[in-house]
Amino acid sequence: MARNASWTAEELILALDLYFRLPSTKASEHDPRVVELGRILHRKPAAVYMKMRNYLRFEGKKERMGLSRGAKMEAAIWRGFGVDRPLLRRTAKAIIERLKGTTSPQESFRL
């Protein structure tokens, strides 16, 4: 069910939202929230985790280096939402609600 297609802006917004809400010291591809987001997005948990790690590079903290390369859209999403977390959270919730309308009841998204 996982796919290798390019990430959409909505997917990147959800990954950034989870990035801010999940402590990086405890984050992994095995975290239930990462697994669940992967299932909703039809992505492998490792891919979701990698996208979350890509956002580390924008924080500029040497002790928390992220992946050095990433998509240009990641930078745009960071610029638009990284400084306005309330806007990020509202936007992510709206995306989640839209996705809930297209998923089965068993796939409820509790992030």
N, C-alpha and C positions, 0 to 999 in steps of 0.2 A: 504494500500500500504506500510505501515511501516513494517520493519522487525526487528527481534531480533538477527540476525546473528552477529558473531564476526566482528569487524571493520577491514577493510583492511588497509594496509599502505597508499594507495592513499587517502582513506577517512580521515585518521588521519592527513595526510599532509594538506588536504583542511581545516580541522577543525583548525589546528594550524595557517594556513595562515589567516583565518577569525579571529581567536583569536587576532592576532597581529594587524589586521586592524580595529577591532571594539573596541572602548573604553569600558573597562570592567565596567565602571560606568553606561554605557548606554545599555549594553548587556542584553538581555533577550531572552527567547524562543519565544517571540512575535515579535522580531525585524525582519523586512522583509528579511534581508540577511540571518538570521538564518533559517527562514521558507523556503526560496528559496533553500538553501543548503540541507535542509532536504528533500525537494521534489526531487531534483536531485539525492540524494543518496538513496532515498526511505527509509528515516528514519524520525521519529517523530522529530519536532523541539526541543522538550524537550531533546531528546537523543543527538542532535547536541550541544545544549547548555551545557549539562552535560560534554560532551567531551571537550568542550572549557574550562569549569571550571576545569577539571582535570589538564590542563596545568598550572594553577595558582600555583600548589605546587612546580613547578620547578623554579619559580622566587625567592623563598626564602624571600619574603617580608611578615612580620607578619600581616600587615594591609590588605593583599590581600590573605588570605588563600584559597586554593582550596580544592577540595575533596582529602582526604588523601590516598585513594586507587585508583588504576588505572591499566591499562594493561601495561605489560612490553614493549610492542611495543610503547606505548606513550613515555616512557623514551628514547627509541632508536630514535624515530622521533625527540624528543626535542634535543637530543645530536647531531643529524645530521643536523638539520635545525634551531634550536633555536638561534644559534650563527651566522648563515649566512642567514639573511633575504632576501638578493637579490637572493640567490640560492633557498630559499623557495618559493619566489614569482614566479620565472621562472618555477620551478617545478609545482607549483599549476596551473599556466596558461597553461602549457602543458597538465596537467590532465584535466583541464576544456575544453580545445580544443578537446581532445579525447572524453570526455563525450558529448560535443555538437554534435559530429558526430553520436552519437547513440541516441540522443533525438529528439523529434519533434520540429519544429520551435517555437511552443508556449512555450516551456520549455527553452528558452534562459537563460543562466546563466550569470548574470551581476555582480558577486562578484568582 
